Amino acid sequence: MNRDIVIVGGGAAGVLTAIHLLRRTSAPISVTVVEPREHLAEGVAYSTRNTEHLLNVPAAGMSAYGDEPRHFALWAQAADGDFVARHRYSDYLRNELQQLSNDHPESSVRHVRDSARTISTVPLSVATTGGSSIHADVVVLALGNAAPTKPAWWSRIRSTNLIDDPWTPGALDAIDDRDNVLCVGTGLTFVDVALTLSRRGCHVTGVSRHGLLPHVHAPLSTLPPVPAEFDSPAAVSRWIRTQPDWRTALTALRPRTQDVWHSFSSEQQASFLRHGRRYWDVHRHRMSVEVADKLHAARHSGLVEVVRGDAERLATQSTFDAIILCTGPDDAALLNTSPLQGLANEGHVCIGPHGIGIDTDPTTGQVRNRAGMAAQNMYAIGPLRRGTLWESTAIPEIRSEAEALALRVLA
C-alpha cells in the first residue's frame, strides 16, 4: 500500500522535500503537493523571470543534494562562485523532481493547484479552498515566508500608490517611469526593487531605522576552523571579528549555526534578537559583486538613495508617487493564516520561540502542540522553523532539513 504524504506549499522547501522523498524511498509512495501557483518550486524567491535578479548564494551552495555539492553548478554550467539568475533555480528543482518521478514510476507526485484551507488531525487530512479533501499519512508544512505586515500608519497614507508586497505579479507595473518612489526597508528586497525601478528612470529612496544595506559577497576562499563551542552570541561575534575575512568566517559557521543557536539559553537568544539581529542580517544575507556594482552605480547617478530615519515621518512629510513595503516577511504572520490558524485555535500548533514561526522539535522537525508534545505525523520545514533553528531560510539549511525529514518519514 502506498504511503500518502501531503506537502502543503510547493516552493523550494516543498519541492526539495518531495525530491528527497523520491530519492530515498525503497517502497511506493504517493506525494501530493498543495500549491496554488501554476508552477512548483517558485514561491516568492524564485518566481521572478527578471534575469538580473540573481541568487544570493554562489552556485556551489545551491545543490539539491548534500552529497553532490556541485550538482546545481554543473546543471547550470556555472562556476562554483557564480551567482545565477534566480529563475534558473526553480527550473533546476522542477527538472530534478521530474527526473526522479521518471526514475520511480511506482511512486506518484501530484500537484494540486489550490490552497490548503484547513488541516484535520483525526483522521489526518488536508482540505483545500476548492473543496477537496486529501487523505494523508504524513503532512509536511512547507509554507515558506509570510508576506510583510503593513505598519500601523500604512492605512493613513492617502492619494499615493501603496504596494504592500512587491513580489505580487505585476505589482510594480502601476509605477510610471520616472516616478518618485519610497521603499520602506533597505534589505535584499529593496535592492531588487531599487535596481528594477531605477532602470526605468524612477528616483528610489530607501529608508530604514538603521539605514543599513546588505554587504557584498567575497570570492570563494579557504574557510577557517570553527571553535567547538561558543558560550554566548557575543563570543560568536568576537570570533568572527578576529578572522582575516569575516565573510569566510560566516561561511564556515553556516553548517554549525543551528546547533550553536540551540546551545544558547532563551535569554541569550532574545538578547541577540534585540541587539544584534539587524547587524547579523546585513552581514549574513549579502549581495553578489555584480548586484552591488549596479546598486553603487545607481546611487552614484542619483537615482537611488538610502536614508536612516523614521519611515512614517518621511512618508507623510514628503511627496512620493508610490510607497513600497520592502521590510521582508513577518515572522509570526503565518500563524494567523490558513491553514495554520485552525490548527492553532485547536492547540495543535503554537507560536515558535521568540514569536518566530511555529514551535518544532529541534531534532526531528515535528510540529509541537500547545502542551509541548510533538505531533506524530506532522512536520515543518524552512522559515516556519526559524524560531527553533534560527538559520532555516536559505537553501543549504533547507536542503539538509529536507534530507533528514525524508529519512525520518520513510523510516
C-alpha atoms as a printed R data frame, in Angstrom:
    type eleno elety resid chain resno       x      y       z
1   ATOM     1    CA   MET     A     1   0.000  0.000   0.000
2   ATOM     2    CA   ASN     A     2   1.323  3.434  -0.918
3   ATOM     3    CA   ARG     A     3   2.079  5.827   1.872
4   ATOM     4    CA   ASP     A     4   0.289  9.170   1.322
5   ATOM     5    CA   ILE     A     5   2.456 12.206   2.067
6   ATOM     6    CA   VAL     A     6   0.911 15.650   1.628
7   ATOM     7    CA   ILE     A     7   3.212 18.658   1.360
8   ATOM     8    CA   VAL     A     8   1.458 21.975   1.998
9   ATOM     9    CA   GLY     A     9   3.399 24.520  -0.035
10  ATOM    10    CA   GLY     A    10   5.160 23.991  -3.329
11  ATOM    11    CA   GLY     A    11   8.014 26.464  -3.175
12  ATOM    12    CA   ALA     A    12  11.655 25.441  -2.910
13  ATOM    13    CA   ALA     A    13  11.252 23.827   0.538
14  ATOM    14    CA   GLY     A    14   8.250 21.764  -0.520
15  ATOM    15    CA   VAL     A    15   9.852 20.592  -3.746
16  ATOM    16    CA   LEU     A    16  13.157 19.753  -2.034
17  ATOM    17    CA   THR     A    17  11.150 17.612   0.391
18  ATOM    18    CA   ALA     A    18   9.445 15.804  -2.496
19  ATOM    19    CA   ILE     A    19  12.795 15.317  -4.230
20  ATOM    20    CA   HIS     A    20  14.379 13.663  -1.217
21  ATOM    21    CA   LEU     A    21  11.331 11.517  -0.502
22  ATOM    22    CA   LEU     A    22  11.544 10.089  -4.017
23  ATOM    23    CA   ARG     A    23  15.307  9.800  -3.896
24  ATOM    24    CA   ARG     A    24  15.315  7.867  -0.619
25  ATOM    25    CA   THR     A    25  12.211  5.704  -0.832
26  ATOM    26    CA   SER     A    26  12.548  1.955  -1.252
27  ATOM    27    CA   ALA     A    27   8.785  1.396  -1.474
28  ATOM    28    CA   PRO     A    28   5.994  3.066  -3.451
29  ATOM    29    CA   ILE     A    29   4.834  6.391  -2.037
30  ATOM    30    CA   SER     A    30   2.239  8.954  -3.068
31  ATOM    31    CA   VAL     A    31   3.308 12.597  -2.749
32  ATOM    32    CA   THR     A    32   0.727 15.359  -3.118
33  ATOM    33    CA   VAL     A    33   1.937 18.965  -3.219
34  ATOM    34    CA   VAL     A    34  -0.778 21.533  -2.453
35  ATOM    35    CA   GLU     A    35   0.330 24.773  -4.089
36  ATOM    36    CA   PRO     A    36  -1.836 27.457  -5.765
37  ATOM    37    CA   ARG     A    37   0.855 28.662  -8.169
38  ATOM    38    CA   GLU     A    38   0.854 27.295 -11.680
39  ATOM    39    CA   HIS     A    39   4.442 26.076 -11.404
40  ATOM    40    CA   LEU     A    40   6.142 24.344  -8.499
41  ATOM    41    CA   ALA     A    41   9.446 25.461  -6.934
42  ATOM    42    CA   GLU     A    42   8.864 29.173  -7.419
43  ATOM    43    CA   GLY     A    43   7.402 30.766  -4.308
44  ATOM    44    CA   VAL     A    44   8.466 34.335  -3.590
45  ATOM    45    CA   ALA     A    45  12.180 33.896  -4.157
46  ATOM    46    CA   TYR     A    46  12.290 32.092  -7.480
47  ATOM    47    CA   SER     A    47   9.152 33.240  -9.290
48  ATOM    48    CA   THR     A    48  10.826 36.294 -10.801
49  ATOM    49    CA   ARG     A    49  11.652 35.985 -14.507
50  ATOM    50    CA   ASN     A    50  13.914 39.033 -14.401
51  ATOM    51    CA   THR     A    51  17.341 37.718 -15.410
52  ATOM    52    CA   GLU     A    52  19.032 40.453 -13.384
53  ATOM    53    CA   HIS     A    53  17.557 39.100 -10.137
54  ATOM    54    CA   LEU     A    54  20.391 36.827  -9.013
55  ATOM    55    CA   LEU     A    55  20.703 34.161  -6.353
56  ATOM    56    CA   ASN     A    56  22.180 35.444  -3.096
57  ATOM    57    CA   VAL     A    57  24.272 32.273  -2.684
58  ATOM    58    CA   PRO     A    58  27.015 31.157  -5.108
59  ATOM    59    CA   ALA     A    59  26.193 28.215  -7.368
60  ATOM    60    CA   ALA     A    60  28.367 25.894  -5.271
61  ATOM    61    CA   GLY     A    61  25.995 26.339  -2.320
62  ATOM    62    CA   MET     A    62  22.741 25.643  -4.163
63  ATOM    63    CA   SER     A    63  22.836 21.908  -4.869
64  ATOM    64    CA   ALA     A    64  19.698 19.948  -4.050
65  ATOM    65    CA   TYR     A    65  21.953 17.175  -2.697
66  ATOM    66    CA   GLY     A    66  24.331 17.396   0.223
67  ATOM    67    CA   ASP     A    67  26.411 14.517  -1.141
68  ATOM    68    CA   GLU     A    68  26.775 16.200  -4.563
69  ATOM    69    CA   PRO     A    69  27.702 19.811  -3.719
70  ATOM    70    CA   ARG     A    70  28.429 20.820  -7.320
71  ATOM    71    CA   HIS     A    71  25.236 19.344  -8.749
72  ATOM    72    CA   PHE     A    72  23.478 22.664  -9.402
73  ATOM    73    CA   ALA     A    73  26.629 24.376 -10.686
74  ATOM    74    CA   LEU     A    74  27.152 21.570 -13.203
75  ATOM    75    CA   TRP     A    75  23.494 21.629 -14.244
76  ATOM    76    CA   ALA     A    76  23.586 25.416 -14.714
77  ATOM    77    CA   GLN     A    77  27.000 25.233 -16.421
78  ATOM    78    CA   ALA     A    78  28.258 27.790 -13.932
79  ATOM    79    CA   ALA     A    79  31.468 28.222 -11.998
80  ATOM    80    CA   ASP     A    80  31.261 27.490  -8.277
81  ATOM    81    CA   GLY     A    81  31.423 31.192  -7.386
82  ATOM    82    CA   ASP     A    82  28.868 32.366  -9.973
83  ATOM    83    CA   PHE     A    83  25.589 33.978  -8.933
84  ATOM    84    CA   VAL     A    84  22.999 32.541 -11.294
85  ATOM    85    CA   ALA     A    85  19.669 34.134 -12.257
86  ATOM    86    CA   ARG     A    86  17.077 33.164  -9.655
87  ATOM    87    CA   HIS     A    87  14.525 31.748 -12.086
88  ATOM    88    CA   ARG     A    88  17.093 29.132 -13.123
89  ATOM    89    CA   TYR     A    89  16.893 27.589  -9.684
90  ATOM    90    CA   SER     A    90  13.172 26.870  -9.933
91  ATOM    91    CA   ASP     A    91  13.832 25.346 -13.374
92  ATOM    92    CA   TYR     A    92  16.511 23.160 -11.788
93  ATOM    93    CA   LEU     A    93  14.300 21.911  -8.957
94  ATOM    94    CA   ARG     A    94  11.419 21.105 -11.319
95  ATOM    95    CA   ASN     A    95  13.832 19.263 -13.591
96  ATOM    96    CA   GLU     A    96  15.123 17.171 -10.678
97  ATOM    97    CA   LEU     A    97  11.614 16.369  -9.463
98  ATOM    98    CA   GLN     A    98  10.565 15.280 -12.941
99  ATOM    99    CA   GLN     A    99  13.670 13.150 -13.384
100 ATOM   100    CA   LEU     A   100  13.127 11.385 -10.059
101 ATOM   101    CA   SER     A   101   9.459 10.849 -10.907
102 ATOM   102    CA   ASN     A   102  10.561  9.159 -14.125
103 ATOM   103    CA   ASP     A   103  13.047  7.033 -12.203
104 ATOM   104    CA   HIS     A   104  10.370  5.896  -9.710
105 ATOM   105    CA   PRO     A   105   7.276  5.049 -11.777
106 ATOM   106    CA   GLU     A   106   5.881  3.001  -8.913
107 ATOM   107    CA   SER     A   107   5.510  6.204  -6.886
108 ATOM   108    CA   SER     A   108   3.455  9.260  -7.792
109 ATOM   109    CA   VAL     A   109   3.824 13.019  -7.428
110 ATOM   110    CA   ARG     A   110   0.719 15.141  -7.860
111 ATOM   111    CA   HIS     A   111   0.420 18.923  -7.897
112 ATOM   112    CA   VAL     A   112  -2.944 20.104  -6.565
113 ATOM   113    CA   ARG     A   113  -3.201 23.684  -7.740
114 ATOM   114    CA   ASP     A   114  -5.127 25.029  -4.785
115 ATOM   115    CA   SER     A   115  -4.566 26.476  -1.309
116 ATOM   116    CA   ALA     A   116  -4.841 24.489   1.896
117 ATOM   117    CA   ARG     A   117  -7.776 25.789   3.950
118 ATOM   118    CA   THR     A   118  -7.714 23.517   6.999
119 ATOM   119    CA   ILE     A   119  -5.802 20.506   8.301
120 ATOM   120    CA   SER     A   120  -7.655 17.878  10.319
121 ATOM   121    CA   THR     A   121  -5.663 15.707  12.689
122 ATOM   122    CA   VAL     A   122  -8.180 12.866  13.256
123 ATOM   123    CA   PRO     A   123  -8.074 11.481  10.666
124 ATOM   124    CA   LEU     A   124  -5.142 13.338   9.162
125 ATOM   125    CA   SER     A   125  -6.253 15.185   6.034
126 ATOM   126    CA   VAL     A   126  -5.907 18.486   4.187
127 ATOM   127    CA   ALA     A   127  -8.962 20.394   2.957
128 ATOM   128    CA   THR     A   128  -8.461 22.909   0.153
129 ATOM   129    CA   THR     A   129 -10.285 26.134  -0.620
130 ATOM   130    CA   GLY     A   130 -11.636 24.448  -3.745
131 ATOM   131    CA   GLY     A   131 -13.467 21.851  -1.661
132 ATOM   132    CA   SER     A   132 -11.134 18.857  -1.985
133 ATOM   133    CA   SER     A   133 -10.220 16.671   0.972
134 ATOM   134    CA   ILE     A   134  -6.867 14.901   0.701
135 ATOM   135    CA   HIS     A   135  -6.090 11.940   2.947
136 ATOM   136    CA   ALA     A   136  -2.615 11.983   4.491
137 ATOM   137    CA   ASP     A   137  -0.463  9.584   6.456
138 ATOM   138    CA   VAL     A   138   2.039 12.415   6.897
139 ATOM   139    CA   VAL     A   139   1.675 16.185   6.459
140 ATOM   140    CA   VAL     A   140   4.671 18.434   5.819
141 ATOM   141    CA   LEU     A   141   4.156 22.176   6.325
142 ATOM   142    CA   ALA     A   142   6.352 23.988   3.802
143 ATOM   143    CA   LEU     A   143   4.587 27.346   3.747
144 ATOM   144    CA   GLY     A   144   7.653 29.488   3.113
145 ATOM   145    CA   ASN     A   145   7.857 33.130   4.147
146 ATOM   146    CA   ALA     A   146   4.872 35.209   5.171
147 ATOM   147    CA   ALA     A   147   4.097 38.440   3.377
148 ATOM   148    CA   PRO     A   148   5.285 41.646   5.070
149 ATOM   149    CA   THR     A   149   2.915 43.104   7.638
150 ATOM   150    CA   LYS     A   150   1.727 46.624   6.947
151 ATOM   151    CA   PRO     A   151   2.763 49.130   9.652
152 ATOM   152    CA   ALA     A   152   0.026 50.849  11.639
153 ATOM   153    CA   TRP     A   153   0.457 54.123   9.744
154 ATOM   154    CA   TRP     A   154   0.105 52.466   6.336
155 ATOM   155    CA   SER     A   155  -3.677 52.960   6.136
156 ATOM   156    CA   ARG     A   156  -3.340 56.655   6.947
157 ATOM   157    CA   ILE     A   157  -1.444 57.419   3.746
158 ATOM   158    CA   ARG     A   158  -3.769 58.954   1.151
159 ATOM   159    CA   SER     A   159  -3.523 59.742  -2.572
160 ATOM   160    CA   THR     A   160  -0.397 57.634  -3.036
161 ATOM   161    CA   ASN     A   161   0.090 54.289  -4.766
162 ATOM   162    CA   LEU     A   162   0.716 51.837  -1.902
163 ATOM   163    CA   ILE     A   163   2.328 48.474  -2.682
164 ATOM   164    CA   ASP     A   164   2.477 46.172   0.324
165 ATOM   165    CA   ASP     A   165   4.049 43.202  -1.483
166 ATOM   166    CA   PRO     A   166   6.459 43.990  -4.336
167 ATOM   167    CA   TRP     A   167   6.630 40.289  -5.285
168 ATOM   168    CA   THR     A   168   2.965 40.078  -6.240
169 ATOM   169    CA   PRO     A   169   2.946 39.527 -10.023
170 ATOM   170    CA   GLY     A   170   2.606 42.885 -11.774
171 ATOM   171    CA   ALA     A   171   2.910 44.856  -8.522
172 ATOM   172    CA   LEU     A   172   5.440 47.312  -9.955
173 ATOM   173    CA   ASP     A   173   3.599 47.779 -13.259
174 ATOM   174    CA   ALA     A   174   1.425 50.516 -11.758
175 ATOM   175    CA   ILE     A   175   4.524 52.659 -11.176
176 ATOM   176    CA   ASP     A   176   5.218 55.030 -14.056
177 ATOM   177    CA   ASP     A   177   8.693 55.605 -15.415
178 ATOM   178    CA   ARG     A   178  10.443 58.464 -13.606
179 ATOM   179    CA   ASP     A   179   8.107 58.293 -10.598
180 ATOM   180    CA   ASN     A   180   9.417 59.293  -7.178
181 ATOM   181    CA   VAL     A   181   9.269 56.127  -5.055
182 ATOM   182    CA   LEU     A   182   9.797 55.436  -1.351
183 ATOM   183    CA   CYS     A   183  10.831 51.942  -0.242
184 ATOM   184    CA   VAL     A   184  10.318 51.083   3.426
185 ATOM   185    CA   GLY     A   185  13.203 48.774   4.313
186 ATOM   186    CA   THR     A   186  16.740 48.565   2.915
187 ATOM   187    CA   GLY     A   187  17.447 44.820   2.759
188 ATOM   188    CA   LEU     A   188  17.732 42.496  -0.217
189 ATOM   189    CA   THR     A   189  14.119 43.102  -1.319
190 ATOM   190    CA   PHE     A   190  14.856 46.810  -1.516
191 ATOM   191    CA   VAL     A   191  17.960 46.140  -3.614
192 ATOM   192    CA   ASP     A   192  15.948 44.185  -6.206
193 ATOM   193    CA   VAL     A   193  13.155 46.766  -6.314
194 ATOM   194    CA   ALA     A   194  15.531 49.730  -6.463
195 ATOM   195    CA   LEU     A   195  17.503 48.285  -9.376
196 ATOM   196    CA   THR     A   196  14.332 47.363 -11.270
197 ATOM   197    CA   LEU     A   197  12.786 50.819 -10.899
198 ATOM   198    CA   SER     A   198  15.953 52.872 -11.365
199 ATOM   199    CA   ARG     A   199  16.431 51.256 -14.770
200 ATOM   200    CA   ARG     A   200  13.096 52.833 -15.673
201 ATOM   201    CA   GLY     A   201  14.312 56.256 -14.598
202 ATOM   202    CA   CYS     A   202  12.491 56.266 -11.253
203 ATOM   203    CA   HIS     A   203  14.039 58.015  -8.278
204 ATOM   204    CA   VAL     A   204  14.047 55.499  -5.417
205 ATOM   205    CA   THR     A   205  14.573 56.347  -1.757
206 ATOM   206    CA   GLY     A   206  15.134 53.512   0.720
207 ATOM   207    CA   VAL     A   207  14.521 54.241   4.390
208 ATOM   208    CA   SER     A   208  15.082 52.108   7.465
209 ATOM   209    CA   ARG     A   209  15.750 52.684  11.126
210 ATOM   210    CA   HIS     A   210  19.464 51.923  10.756
211 ATOM   211    CA   GLY     A   211  19.912 52.794   7.075
212 ATOM   212    CA   LEU     A   212  21.977 49.641   6.557
213 ATOM   213    CA   LEU     A   213  22.404 47.875   3.226
214 ATOM   214    CA   PRO     A   214  23.358 44.204   2.775
215 ATOM   215    CA   HIS     A   215  27.097 43.639   2.499
216 ATOM   216    CA   VAL     A   216  28.823 42.092  -0.521
217 ATOM   217    CA   HIS     A   217  29.966 38.501  -1.007
218 ATOM   218    CA   ALA     A   218  33.683 37.765  -1.158
219 ATOM   219    CA   PRO     A   219  35.306 35.374  -3.647
220 ATOM   220    CA   LEU     A   220  35.351 31.749  -2.512
221 ATOM   221    CA   SER     A   221  38.413 31.023  -0.382
222 ATOM   222    CA   THR     A   222  39.743 28.705   2.304
223 ATOM   223    CA   LEU     A   223  37.470 28.570   5.353
224 ATOM   224    CA   PRO     A   224  38.854 28.987   8.878
225 ATOM   225    CA   PRO     A   225  38.306 26.282  11.530
226 ATOM   226    CA   VAL     A   226  35.322 26.986  13.770
227 ATOM   227    CA   PRO     A   227  35.640 26.623  17.566
228 ATOM   228    CA   ALA     A   228  33.996 23.543  19.058
229 ATOM   229    CA   GLU     A   229  31.549 25.671  21.046
230 ATOM   230    CA   PHE     A   230  30.525 29.237  21.872
231 ATOM   231    CA   ASP     A   231  29.183 30.257  25.256
232 ATOM   232    CA   SER     A   232  27.212 33.277  24.029
233 ATOM   233    CA   PRO     A   233  26.235 35.278  20.916
234 ATOM   234    CA   ALA     A   234  28.915 37.792  21.936
235 ATOM   235    CA   ALA     A   235  31.522 35.021  21.688
236 ATOM   236    CA   VAL     A   236  30.404 34.313  18.124
237 ATOM   237    CA   SER     A   237  30.782 37.993  17.268
238 ATOM   238    CA   ARG     A   238  34.240 38.159  18.843
239 ATOM   239    CA   TRP     A   239  35.418 35.116  16.904
240 ATOM   240    CA   ILE     A   240  34.144 36.478  13.589
241 ATOM   241    CA   ARG     A   241  35.877 39.829  14.196
242 ATOM   242    CA   THR     A   242  39.218 38.123  14.850
243 ATOM   243    CA   GLN     A   243  39.237 36.294  11.498
244 ATOM   244    CA   PRO     A   244  41.147 37.694   8.499
245 ATOM   245    CA   ASP     A   245  37.889 37.841   6.483
246 ATOM   246    CA   TRP     A   246  34.581 37.946   8.362
247 ATOM   247    CA   ARG     A   247  32.745 36.744   5.229
248 ATOM   248    CA   THR     A   248  34.625 33.441   5.050
249 ATOM   249    CA   ALA     A   249  34.163 33.125   8.811
250 ATOM   250    CA   LEU     A   250  30.385 33.398   8.401
251 ATOM   251    CA   THR     A   251  30.506 30.848   5.585
252 ATOM   252    CA   ALA     A   252  32.470 28.437   7.794
253 ATOM   253    CA   LEU     A   253  29.956 28.954  10.601
254 ATOM   254    CA   ARG     A   254  26.925 28.208   8.405
255 ATOM   255    CA   PRO     A   255  26.810 24.404   8.871
256 ATOM   256    CA   ARG     A   256  27.063 24.883  12.634
257 ATOM   257    CA   THR     A   257  24.674 27.816  13.097
258 ATOM   258    CA   GLN     A   258  21.599 25.764  14.030
259 ATOM   259    CA   ASP     A   259  23.482 23.804  16.701
260 ATOM   260    CA   VAL     A   260  25.107 26.962  18.048
261 ATOM   261    CA   TRP     A   261  21.744 28.729  18.227
262 ATOM   262    CA   HIS     A   262  20.163 25.817  20.062
263 ATOM   263    CA   SER     A   263  23.041 25.776  22.575
264 ATOM   264    CA   PHE     A   264  22.198 29.297  23.751
265 ATOM   265    CA   SER     A   265  19.731 29.936  26.536
266 ATOM   266    CA   SER     A   266  16.405 31.568  25.705
267 ATOM   267    CA   GLU     A   267  17.662 34.756  27.358
268 ATOM   268    CA   GLN     A   268  20.813 34.788  25.208
269 ATOM   269    CA   GLN     A   269  18.780 34.230  22.060
270 ATOM   270    CA   ALA     A   270  16.411 37.053  22.989
271 ATOM   271    CA   SER     A   271  19.319 39.387  23.665
272 ATOM   272    CA   PHE     A   272  20.793 38.658  20.249
273 ATOM   273    CA   LEU     A   273  17.456 39.287  18.530
274 ATOM   274    CA   ARG     A   274  17.044 42.559  20.419
275 ATOM   275    CA   HIS     A   275  20.529 43.959  19.887
276 ATOM   276    CA   GLY     A   276  22.244 42.128  17.044
277 ATOM   277    CA   ARG     A   277  19.680 40.818  14.612
278 ATOM   278    CA   ARG     A   278  19.777 43.656  12.087
279 ATOM   279    CA   TYR     A   279  23.578 43.652  12.004
280 ATOM   280    CA   TRP     A   280  23.609 39.868  11.564
281 ATOM   281    CA   ASP     A   281  21.135 40.122   8.683
282 ATOM   282    CA   VAL     A   282  23.131 42.639   6.638
283 ATOM   283    CA   HIS     A   283  26.342 40.646   7.097
284 ATOM   284    CA   ARG     A   284  24.787 37.217   6.636
285 ATOM   285    CA   HIS     A   285  22.401 37.919   3.709
286 ATOM   286    CA   ARG     A   286  24.727 39.509   1.167
287 ATOM   287    CA   MET     A   287  24.680 40.782  -2.416
288 ATOM   288    CA   SER     A   288  26.731 39.437  -5.276
289 ATOM   289    CA   VAL     A   289  29.509 41.708  -6.536
290 ATOM   290    CA   GLU     A   290  27.583 42.233  -9.791
291 ATOM   291    CA   VAL     A   291  24.441 43.408  -7.980
292 ATOM   292    CA   ALA     A   292  26.455 45.574  -5.596
293 ATOM   293    CA   ASP     A   293  28.200 47.269  -8.530
294 ATOM   294    CA   LYS     A   294  24.865 48.044 -10.182
295 ATOM   295    CA   LEU     A   295  23.471 49.457  -6.945
296 ATOM   296    CA   HIS     A   296  26.581 51.602  -6.473
297 ATOM   297    CA   ALA     A   297  26.185 52.971  -9.998
298 ATOM   298    CA   ALA     A   298  22.510 53.761  -9.395
299 ATOM   299    CA   ARG     A   299  23.350 55.578  -6.161
300 ATOM   300    CA   HIS     A   300  26.198 57.446  -7.830
301 ATOM   301    CA   SER     A   301  23.840 58.620 -10.582
302 ATOM   302    CA   GLY     A   302  21.394 59.947  -8.004
303 ATOM   303    CA   LEU     A   303  18.571 57.584  -8.951
304 ATOM   304    CA   VAL     A   304  18.822 55.600  -5.701
305 ATOM   305    CA   GLU     A   305  19.460 56.926  -2.223
306 ATOM   306    CA   VAL     A   306  19.406 55.306   1.195
307 ATOM   307    CA   VAL     A   307  18.498 57.223   4.339
308 ATOM   308    CA   ARG     A   308  18.381 56.412   8.017
309 ATOM   309    CA   GLY     A   309  15.247 57.602   9.705
310 ATOM   310    CA   ASP     A   310  11.582 57.221  10.502
311 ATOM   311    CA   ALA     A   311   9.645 55.769   7.578
312 ATOM   312    CA   GLU     A   312   6.296 57.162   8.722
313 ATOM   313    CA   ARG     A   313   7.651 60.676   9.020
314 ATOM   314    CA   LEU     A   314   9.274 60.526   5.604
315 ATOM   315    CA   ALA     A   315   6.128 59.049   4.031
316 ATOM   316    CA   THR     A   316   3.835 61.701   5.480
317 ATOM   317    CA   GLN     A   317   6.068 64.742   5.149
318 ATOM   318    CA   SER     A   318   7.378 64.166   1.621
319 ATOM   319    CA   THR     A   319   5.717 63.698  -1.745
320 ATOM   320    CA   PHE     A   320   6.035 60.279  -3.342
321 ATOM   321    CA   ASP     A   321   4.193 58.784  -6.276
322 ATOM   322    CA   ALA     A   322   4.415 55.326  -4.725
323 ATOM   323    CA   ILE     A   323   5.405 53.722  -1.429
324 ATOM   324    CA   ILE     A   324   6.570 50.092  -1.404
325 ATOM   325    CA   LEU     A   325   6.855 47.851   1.637
326 ATOM   326    CA   CYS     A   326  10.263 46.129   1.438
327 ATOM   327    CA   THR     A   327  10.556 45.093   5.077
328 ATOM   328    CA   GLY     A   328  10.626 41.367   4.394
329 ATOM   329    CA   PRO     A   329   8.468 38.602   5.884
330 ATOM   330    CA   ASP     A   330   6.635 38.859   9.190
331 ATOM   331    CA   ASP     A   331   7.994 36.085  11.404
332 ATOM   332    CA   ALA     A   332   4.670 35.466  13.157
333 ATOM   333    CA   ALA     A   333   2.090 36.324  10.489
334 ATOM   334    CA   LEU     A   334   1.593 32.827   9.058
335 ATOM   335    CA   LEU     A   335   0.069 31.583  12.304
336 ATOM   336    CA   ASN     A   336  -2.940 33.812  11.615
337 ATOM   337    CA   THR     A   337  -3.497 32.470   8.092
338 ATOM   338    CA   SER     A   338  -4.914 29.278   6.636
339 ATOM   339    CA   PRO     A   339  -4.257 26.501   7.323
340 ATOM   340    CA   LEU     A   340  -2.284 27.220  10.495
341 ATOM   341    CA   GLN     A   341  -4.968 29.335  12.137
342 ATOM   342    CA   GLY     A   342  -7.326 26.392  12.569
343 ATOM   343    CA   LEU     A   343  -4.545 24.213  13.963
344 ATOM   344    CA   ALA     A   344  -3.560 26.990  16.348
345 ATOM   345    CA   ASN     A   345  -7.131 27.504  17.538
346 ATOM   346    CA   GLU     A   346  -7.301 23.800  18.393
347 ATOM   347    CA   GLY     A   347  -3.906 23.867  20.117
348 ATOM   348    CA   HIS     A   348  -2.173 21.608  17.600
349 ATOM   349    CA   VAL     A   349   0.419 24.274  16.723
350 ATOM   350    CA   CYS     A   350   1.678 27.283  18.625
351 ATOM   351    CA   ILE     A   351   3.934 30.253  18.103
352 ATOM   352    CA   GLY     A   352   7.630 29.483  17.943
353 ATOM   353    CA   PRO     A   353  10.354 30.686  20.288
354 ATOM   354    CA   HIS     A   354  10.575 34.491  20.468
355 ATOM   355    CA   GLY     A   355   7.422 34.816  18.394
356 ATOM   356    CA   ILE     A   356   9.134 33.467  15.272
357 ATOM   357    CA   GLY     A   357   7.461 30.814  13.112
358 ATOM   358    CA   ILE     A   358   5.907 27.832  14.884
359 ATOM   359    CA   ASP     A   359   7.277 25.599  17.613
360 ATOM   360    CA   THR     A   360   9.001 22.459  16.335
361 ATOM   361    CA   ASP     A   361  11.211 19.760  17.752
362 ATOM   362    CA   PRO     A   362  14.773 20.953  17.012
363 ATOM   363    CA   THR     A   363  15.950 17.463  16.062
364 ATOM   364    CA   THR     A   364  13.042 15.906  14.187
365 ATOM   365    CA   GLY     A   365  11.179 18.905  12.790
366 ATOM   366    CA   GLN     A   366   7.903 17.567  14.209
367 ATOM   367    CA   VAL     A   367   5.331 20.221  14.988
368 ATOM   368    CA   ARG     A   368   4.778 20.794  18.710
369 ATOM   369    CA   ASN     A   369   1.353 21.433  20.183
370 ATOM   370    CA   ARG     A   370   0.334 23.852  22.915
371 ATOM   371    CA   ALA     A   371   1.425 21.355  25.569
372 ATOM   372    CA   GLY     A   372   4.877 20.975  24.000
373 ATOM   373    CA   MET     A   373   4.166 17.493  22.641
374 ATOM   374    CA   ALA     A   374   5.483 16.585  19.182
375 ATOM   375    CA   ALA     A   375   2.884 15.556  16.598
376 ATOM   376    CA   GLN     A   376   3.467 12.041  15.353
377 ATOM   377    CA   ASN     A   377   2.906 12.683  11.647
378 ATOM   378    CA   MET     A   378   3.118 16.429  11.092
379 ATOM   379    CA   TYR     A   379   6.381 18.153  10.257
380 ATOM   380    CA   ALA     A   380   7.529 21.653   9.329
381 ATOM   381    CA   ILE     A   381  10.404 22.759   7.136
382 ATOM   382    CA   GLY     A   382  12.027 26.045   6.165
383 ATOM   383    CA   PRO     A   383  11.142 29.503   7.530
384 ATOM   384    CA   LEU     A   384   8.455 28.104   9.849
385 ATOM   385    CA   ARG     A   385  11.290 26.624  11.943
386 ATOM   386    CA   ARG     A   386  13.313 29.823  12.220
387 ATOM   387    CA   GLY     A   387  12.461 30.424  15.888
388 ATOM   388    CA   THR     A   388  13.706 26.943  16.716
389 ATOM   389    CA   LEU     A   389  16.765 26.824  14.444
390 ATOM   390    CA   TRP     A   390  17.369 30.496  13.551
391 ATOM   391    CA   GLU     A   391  19.179 29.614  10.304
392 ATOM   392    CA   SER     A   392  16.351 27.996   8.361
393 ATOM   393    CA   THR     A   393  15.574 30.185   5.340
394 ATOM   394    CA   ALA     A   394  18.397 29.524   2.847
395 ATOM   395    CA   ILE     A   395  18.802 26.565   0.525
396 ATOM   396    CA   PRO     A   396  21.793 24.837   2.222
397 ATOM   397    CA   GLU     A   397  19.873 24.591   5.507
398 ATOM   398    CA   ILE     A   398  16.506 23.763   3.911
399 ATOM   399    CA   ARG     A   399  18.180 21.046   1.842
400 ATOM   400    CA   SER     A   400  19.636 19.468   4.993
401 ATOM   401    CA   GLU     A   401  16.247 19.641   6.701
402 ATOM   402    CA   ALA     A   402  14.585 18.019   3.670
403 ATOM   403    CA   GLU     A   403  17.133 15.185   3.605
404 ATOM   404    CA   ALA     A   404  16.687 14.454   7.311
405 ATOM   405    CA   LEU     A   405  12.909 14.809   7.140
406 ATOM   406    CA   ALA     A   406  12.654 12.370   4.213
407 ATOM   407    CA   LEU     A   407  14.692  9.721   6.023
408 ATOM   408    CA   ARG     A   408  12.593 10.119   9.155
409 ATOM   409    CA   VAL     A   409   9.257  9.986   7.356
410 ATOM   410    CA   LEU     A   410  10.229  6.971   5.270
411 ATOM   411    CA   ALA     A   411  11.536  5.144   8.326
